[in-house]
Amino acid sequence: GDLRSLRDQQFVQQQAVRTFEALDTDGSGMITKEEFKLVVHVLSDPQVYIPLRPIPEVGSTGWGRHLRKIFKEGLPICGRRLPWWVLIDLVVLLEIALAFVQTCVFVSPGSHGEFNDQPLLPGSVWFRLLTCTTVIFFLDTSLRILTFGLERYWNRGRVRHCFDVLSISALCAMEIVVCCFASPPDYLLRALLALHISRGLCLAHHIPPLRYLVALVAHLVPVYHQLGFLLFLVYYIFATIGVQIFGGQIYEGNEKLNGSGYAEAAYWSLNFNDFP
């Protein structure tokens, strides 16, 4: 169902042959029971990503292979290779520093107690510098997706890459909208600044306690989703039954409720007369 072309099928066949050859260490043309268990364990593990599509054709060109090498092995500088993720994290750190300075100017006491919106406007140097960082992030994400493919990009480092795609897309959209206004609204400028500051979460993996916390929350998201759905069903059934049993009986002025704690506490809005 996931295979879309002959090229995809050939890729999967090649990967299967290579996997079998790697497992068949004794050259018998067969795999042992333990090796088969290992294969089944890997295939059934939702945390293990197995590519079903080859590298995009763009990534197989000369410049595509060069970019993939840079992304994987780093940028050659003075005979050494600087990891690409380090460069991106340095840009994130620069973004946070610029946002911090911009915030300090924004709430500067020199404005007689009023917020100074000037550093947030599109014409300010701070806005232009932060926009440059957004352009760098956009180019990095776009080139990675172009050379590795969306499937590989999304599933390798899923939490970080998901956050990158969402935050960078929102930054690009908001900065374009801000530039379209002659006088952008304050709430839009402040939301844009807050979004730049939120990019600091990308540096959480450098702090072990935060890294563990982010990993824990990411693993609990499916559990929260199931619990939320369960609570929705419980309250929906509770409200539906309550409307059928108590509907029309709880209202202000009902003689049966005179002198009750319910009436004295004025809980009239908490009734089963309707269900949105």
C-alpha positions in Angstrom: 0.0 0.0 0.0 2.9 2.4 0.7 4.9 1.5 -2.4 4.1 4.0 -5.1 6.4 3.2 -8.0 8.7 0.6 -9.5 11.7 2.5 -8.2 10.3 2.2 -4.6 9.8 -1.6 -5.1 13.4 -2.0 -6.4 14.7 -0.1 -3.4 12.8 -2.3 -0.9 14.1 -5.4 -2.7 17.7 -4.2 -2.6 17.4 -3.3 1.1 15.9 -6.7 1.9 18.8 -8.5 0.0 21.4 -6.4 1.8 19.8 -7.1 5.2 19.7 -10.9 4.5 23.4 -10.8 3.4 24.3 -9.0 6.6 22.5 -11.5 8.7 23.8 -14.5 6.8 27.3 -14.4 8.3 28.1 -18.1 7.7 27.2 -17.9 4.0 24.7 -20.8 4.3 21.9 -19.0 2.4 19.7 -19.3 5.5 19.1 -17.4 8.7 18.9 -18.9 12.1 16.0 -18.8 14.5 17.6 -16.1 16.6 18.3 -14.0 13.6 14.7 -14.3 12.5 13.6 -13.3 16.0 15.8 -10.2 15.7 14.2 -9.3 12.4 10.7 -9.7 13.8 11.6 -7.6 16.9 13.0 -4.8 14.7 10.0 -4.8 12.4 7.5 -4.7 15.3 9.3 -1.9 17.1 7.5 1.4 16.4 10.6 3.4 17.4 12.6 1.9 14.6 12.3 3.7 11.3 12.7 1.6 8.1 12.8 3.6 4.9 10.4 2.4 2.2 11.5 4.8 -0.5 14.9 5.6 -2.0 16.7 8.9 -1.8 15.0 11.4 -4.1 16.5 11.8 -7.5 17.6 15.3 -6.7 19.6 13.9 -3.8 21.4 11.6 -6.2 22.8 14.4 -8.3 26.3 15.7 -7.8 25.4 18.7 -5.7 22.7 16.6 -3.9 25.3 14.1 -2.8 27.6 16.9 -1.7 24.9 18.4 0.4 24.0 15.1 2.0 27.7 14.6 2.9 27.8 18.0 4.5 24.6 17.3 6.5 25.9 13.9 7.6 29.6 14.5 8.1 29.8 18.2 8.7 31.3 21.2 7.1 35.1 21.1 6.4 36.8 23.9 8.2 40.6 24.1 8.6 41.1 20.4 7.9 38.4 19.3 10.3 34.7 18.8 9.9 32.3 20.8 12.0 29.0 18.9 12.5 26.2 20.6 10.7 23.9 20.4 13.7 26.4 22.5 15.7 26.2 25.3 13.1 22.4 25.2 13.2 22.4 25.3 17.0 24.8 28.2 17.0 22.3 30.1 14.7 19.5 29.2 17.2 21.6 30.6 20.0 22.2 33.7 18.0 18.4 34.0 17.4 17.8 33.7 21.2 20.4 36.4 21.9 18.8 38.7 19.3 15.3 38.1 20.7 16.6 38.8 24.2 18.1 42.1 23.2 15.0 43.0 21.2 12.9 42.2 24.3 15.1 44.3 26.5 14.7 47.3 24.2 10.9 46.6 23.9 10.4 46.9 27.6 13.0 49.6 28.1 12.1 51.9 31.0 13.2 54.9 28.9 9.7 54.9 27.3 8.1 56.3 30.5 6.4 53.0 31.4 5.1 52.3 28.0 6.3 49.5 25.7 8.5 50.6 22.8 7.3 48.9 19.7 10.1 50.3 17.5 12.5 47.3 17.8 9.6 45.0 16.7 8.7 46.8 13.5 9.9 45.4 10.1 12.1 48.4 9.5 14.2 47.9 12.6 17.6 46.2 12.5 16.5 43.6 15.1 13.6 42.5 12.9 15.9 42.2 9.9 18.5 40.1 11.8 15.9 37.8 13.2 14.4 37.4 9.7 17.9 36.4 8.5 17.9 33.6 11.0 14.5 32.5 9.8 15.8 32.4 6.2 18.8 30.2 7.3 16.4 27.8 9.1 14.1 27.7 6.1 16.9 26.9 3.7 18.3 24.2 6.0 15.0 22.5 6.4 14.1 22.8 2.7 17.5 21.4 1.5 17.3 18.5 3.9 13.9 17.6 2.7 14.9 18.0 -0.9 18.0 15.8 -0.6 16.9 13.2 1.9 13.2 13.1 1.2 10.3 14.1 3.4 9.9 10.6 4.8 13.5 10.3 6.0 13.6 13.9 7.3 10.3 13.5 9.3 11.1 10.1 10.8 14.7 10.7 11.8 14.7 13.0 14.8 10.9 13.1 14.7 10.3 15.4 17.7 13.0 18.0 16.7 12.1 17.9 13.0 8.4 18.2 13.6 9.0 21.2 15.9 11.3 22.7 13.2 8.8 22.4 10.4 5.9 23.8 12.5 7.9 26.7 14.0 9.7 27.7 10.9 6.6 27.6 8.8 4.8 29.8 11.4 7.7 32.2 11.5 7.8 32.5 7.7 4.1 33.1 7.5 4.0 35.6 10.3 7.0 37.6 9.0 5.4 37.8 5.6 2.1 39.0 7.1 3.9 41.6 9.3 5.7 43.0 6.2 2.4 43.4 4.4 1.1 45.9 7.1 2.1 49.5 7.0 1.5 49.5 10.8 1.4 45.9 12.1 -0.8 45.3 15.1 0.9 44.9 18.4 -0.4 41.4 19.1 1.1 40.1 15.9 4.6 41.6 16.6 4.6 40.2 20.1 3.5 36.8 19.0 6.3 36.8 16.4 8.8 37.7 19.1 7.4 34.9 21.4 7.7 32.4 18.6 11.4 33.3 18.0 12.0 32.8 21.8 10.3 29.4 21.7 12.9 28.3 19.2 15.2 28.0 22.2 13.6 24.6 22.9 15.9 23.3 20.1 18.8 23.7 22.5 17.2 21.5 25.2 19.2 18.4 24.1 22.4 20.2 25.4 21.0 20.2 28.9 20.5 16.6 30.2 17.6 17.3 32.5 15.7 19.1 29.8 16.6 16.5 27.3 15.1 13.8 29.5 12.0 15.9 30.2 11.4 16.6 26.5 11.9 12.9 25.6 9.4 11.9 28.4 6.8 14.3 27.3 7.2 13.2 23.7 6.7 9.6 24.7 3.6 10.5 26.8 1.8 12.3 24.0 0.1 9.2 22.7 -1.0 8.3 26.3 -2.4 11.8 26.7 -4.3 11.4 23.5 -5.9 8.2 24.6 -6.7 9.5 28.1 -8.2 12.7 26.6 -10.4 10.6 24.2 -11.4 8.3 27.2 -12.4 11.3 29.3 -14.4 12.8 26.4 -16.4 9.6 26.1 -17.0 9.4 29.9 -18.2 13.0 30.2 -20.2 12.7 27.0 -22.0 9.6 28.2 -22.5 11.2 31.7 -24.0 14.4 30.2 -26.2 12.5 27.8 -27.7 10.3 30.5 -28.1 13.3 32.8 -30.1 15.2 30.2 -32.4 12.3 29.7 -33.0 11.8 33.5 -32.8 15.4 34.9 -33.6 17.5 31.8 -36.2 20.2 32.6 -36.3 19.4 36.3 -33.5 21.7 37.6 -34.5 25.4 37.2 -34.7 28.5 39.4 -38.0 28.6 41.1 -38.6 24.9 41.4 -40.3 24.4 44.7 -38.7 21.0 45.3 -35.3 22.7 45.5 -36.3 25.5 47.9 -34.1 25.5 51.0 -31.7 23.0 49.5 -28.0 23.5 49.5 -28.1 23.5 45.7 -30.4 26.6 45.7 -28.6 28.4 48.5 -25.3 28.0 46.6 -27.0 29.3 43.4 -25.8 26.4 41.3 -28.6 27.0 38.8 -26.2 27.1 35.8 -25.1 23.6 36.6 -28.0 21.7 35.3 -28.9 19.0 32.7 -31.4 21.2 30.7 -29.2 21.3 27.6 -26.1 19.8 26.1 -24.1 21.8 23.5 
